[in-house]
C-alpha cells in the first residue's frame, strides 16, 4: 500500500538489470464482512491493497518496459469474484472487477508498445489464507489438509473435483509472460476482443472507424 516504496522497488529492479520485461500484479487480500458493517477505513484499505497497488505498479513499470523497445508482459492476478456477485466481499469483488476492466484498457493502450496485458482469475486455490493462516512462515507444500466435509464441498463445486494449487496459477503466469504467449492479449487475437470496436485513429482512439474527428 506504500506506493512510493512500490515505485522504488520497480525502479531499483530496472536499474539492477538494465531493463524491465515483466510485471506481475499479485498483491491482494480480503476479510469477509457485510458491506453495511464495513467501516470506511476497511473499504479504503481493501481498495488500496487490491486496486491501487496494481495501478501504481503499472504506472511505474509500463514506461520502463516501453523504453526497452522490445515489448513485454503485464499480468494482473484478479479473481473469479470480479466476474460474479460476492456477498460479504463487495468491495474486494469491485476491486477485482476494476482490475479486469483496467486490464482490457491497458491491453489497448500499451499494445502500441508491444506490451501484452493479461489477467488470471483464479477461484478456490489452496493457499495459506484459504486455510486461515495469516501470519508466520508457511510451507505451501505442507498446508493443513481440508476437513472431509470441506473437501466434499469443493469436489461438488469444482468441475475438476479438486481445489487448485498455487503452482498451477504460477505455471499459467509464467506461460503468459513468456514468448510462447506473444500473441495473447486476453485472447489469442492480439487484443482484438479487448478493443471491441475501438480502433486507432491518427494518434488517438475512436469508436467510429474512419472518423478521425472524434479521438481520445
C-alpha positions in Angstrom: 0.0 0.0 0.0 3.1 2.2 0.1 3.1 3.4 -3.5 6.3 5.3 -3.1 8.1 2.2 -1.9 6.5 0.1 -4.6 7.7 2.5 -7.3 11.1 2.5 -5.7 11.4 -1.3 -5.9 10.4 -1.3 -9.5 13.0 1.3 -10.5 15.6 -0.5 -8.4 15.0 -3.7 -10.4 15.2 -1.8 -13.6 18.5 -0.2 -12.6 19.9 -3.5 -11.4 19.2 -5.4 -14.6 19.2 -2.5 -17.1 15.8 -3.5 -18.4 12.3 -4.5 -17.4 10.3 -7.0 -19.3 7.6 -8.4 -16.9 5.3 -7.1 -14.2 3.0 -9.4 -12.2 0.5 -7.6 -10.0 -0.2 -10.3 -7.4 -0.9 -8.3 -4.2 -4.3 -8.7 -2.6 -6.3 -9.5 0.4 -9.8 -9.6 1.8 -11.7 -10.0 5.0 -15.3 -11.2 4.9 -17.9 -8.7 6.1 -21.3 -7.3 5.1 -20.8 -4.1 3.3 -23.1 -2.1 5.7 -20.9 -3.2 8.6 -17.7 -2.3 6.9 -16.0 0.9 8.0 -14.6 3.5 5.6 -11.2 2.6 6.9 -11.8 -1.0 6.0 -13.1 -0.5 2.5 -10.4 2.1 1.7 -7.8 -0.5 2.9 -9.3 -3.1 0.5 -9.1 -0.7 -2.4 -5.5 0.3 -1.6 -4.4 -3.4 -1.4 -6.3 -4.8 -4.3 -6.7 -2.0 -6.8 -4.5 1.0 -6.1 -1.4 -1.3 -5.8 -1.9 -2.6 -9.4 -2.5 0.9 -10.8 0.6 2.3 -9.0 2.9 -0.6 -10.1 1.7 -0.4 -13.7 2.2 3.4 -13.9 5.8 3.0 -12.9 6.6 -0.3 -14.7 4.9 0.3 -18.1 7.1 3.3 -19.2 10.2 1.3 -18.2 9.1 -1.7 -20.2 8.2 0.5 -23.2 11.6 2.3 -23.0 13.3 -1.0 -23.6 11.8 -1.1 -27.1 11.3 -4.9 -27.1 7.8 -5.1 -25.6 6.9 -7.1 -22.6 4.2 -8.5 -20.4 2.0 -7.2 -17.6 -0.1 -9.8 -15.8 -2.8 -9.0 -13.2 -3.9 -11.6 -10.8 -7.6 -10.9 -10.2 -10.3 -13.3 -9.1 -13.4 -15.1 -10.2 -15.2 -12.7 -7.7 -14.6 -9.9 -10.2 -17.0 -11.7 -12.6 -19.9 -12.5 -10.3 -21.7 -11.3 -7.2 -19.8 -11.8 -4.0 -21.8 -11.5 -0.8 -19.6 -10.5 2.2 -16.8 -9.5 -0.3 -18.5 -6.5 -2.0 -15.5 -4.1 -2.1 -13.0 -6.8 -2.8 -15.1 -8.0 -5.8 -15.5 -4.5 -7.1 -11.7 -4.1 -7.0 -11.2 -7.3 -8.9 -13.8 -6.3 -11.5 -11.9 -3.0 -11.7 -8.7 -4.9 -12.3 -10.3 -6.8 -15.2 -11.6 -3.6 -16.8 -8.2 -1.9 -16.3 -6.5 -5.0 -17.9 -8.7 -4.6 -21.0 -8.0 -0.9 -21.4 -4.2 -1.3 -20.9 -4.2 -4.1 -23.4 -5.2 -1.5 -26.0 -3.2 1.5 -24.8 0.0 -0.5 -24.1 -0.3 -2.7 -27.2 1.2 0.1 -29.2 4.4 -0.5 -27.4 4.1 -4.3 -27.8 3.3 -4.7 -24.1 0.8 -7.5 -23.7 -1.6 -7.2 -20.7 -3.5 -10.2 -19.4 -5.4 -11.2 -16.3 -5.8 -14.5 -14.4 -8.9 -15.0 -12.4 -8.4 -18.0 -10.0 -11.2 -19.4 -7.9 -10.7 -21.9 -5.0 -6.9 -22.3 -4.7 -5.0 -23.9 -1.8 -3.2 -21.1 -0.1 -2.3 -20.2 3.5 -5.0 -17.6 3.6 -7.6 -20.1 2.4 -6.5 -22.3 5.4 -6.9 -19.4 7.8 -3.2 -18.8 8.2 -2.4 -15.1 8.1 0.9 -14.8 9.9 4.3 -16.6 10.2 6.3 -18.7 7.8 4.3 -21.1 5.6 5.3 -24.1 3.6 2.9 -24.1 0.6 3.6 -27.8 0.1 2.5 -28.7 3.6 -0.7 -26.8 4.2 -3.1 -28.2 6.7 -5.5 -30.6 4.9 -9.1 -29.7 4.2 -11.6 -31.3 6.5 -13.5 -34.2 5.0 -16.7 -32.1 4.9 -14.9 -29.2 3.2 -13.2 -31.4 0.7 -16.5 -32.9 -0.2 -17.9 -29.4 -0.8 -15.0 -28.5 -3.0 -15.4 -31.7 -5.0 -19.0 -30.9 -5.7 -18.3 -27.2 -6.5 -15.3 -27.5 -8.8 -16.0 -29.4 -12.1 -12.5 -31.0 -12.0 -13.3 -32.3 -8.5 -10.5 -30.6 -6.5 -9.1 -27.3 -5.4 -6.4 -25.6 -7.4 -2.8 -25.4 -6.4 -0.8 -22.1 -6.4 1.8 -23.6 -8.7 -0.9 -24.1 -11.3 -1.7 -20.4 -11.3 2.1 -19.8 -11.3 2.5 -22.0 -14.4 -0.1 -20.0 -16.2 1.6 -16.8 -15.2 4.9 -18.0 -16.5 3.4 -19.0 -19.8 1.5 -15.7 -20.3 4.7 -13.8 -19.5 6.8 -15.8 -22.0 7.3 -15.6 -25.7 5.1 -18.6 -26.1 2.2 -16.3 -25.4 3.5 -13.4 -27.6 0.2 -13.0 -29.4 -2.1 -13.4 -26.4 -3.7 -10.2 -25.1 -6.7 -11.5 -23.2 -7.4 -13.9 -26.1 -5.2 -15.3 -28.9 -6.1 -12.4 -31.1 -3.5 -9.7 -30.5 -6.1 -7.7 -28.5 -9.0 -7.6 -31.0 -11.6 -8.8 -28.4 -10.3 -6.2 -25.9 -10.8 -3.4 -28.3 -14.4 -4.4 -29.1 -15.0 -1.7 -31.6 -12.3 0.8 -30.6 -9.8 1.5 -33.3 -6.7 3.6 -33.9 -7.3 7.0 -35.5 -4.2 9.1 -36.0 -2.6 9.5 -32.6 -5.7 8.5 -30.7 -8.6 6.0 -30.5 -12.1 6.2 -31.8 -15.3 4.2 -31.7 -16.1 5.4 -35.1 -13.9 3.6 -37.7 -12.8 6.0 -40.4 -13.9 9.1 -38.5 -10.7 10.9 -37.3 -12.6 13.8 -35.9 -13.6 12.1 -32.7 -10.5 10.7 -31.0 -9.3 10.3 -27.4 
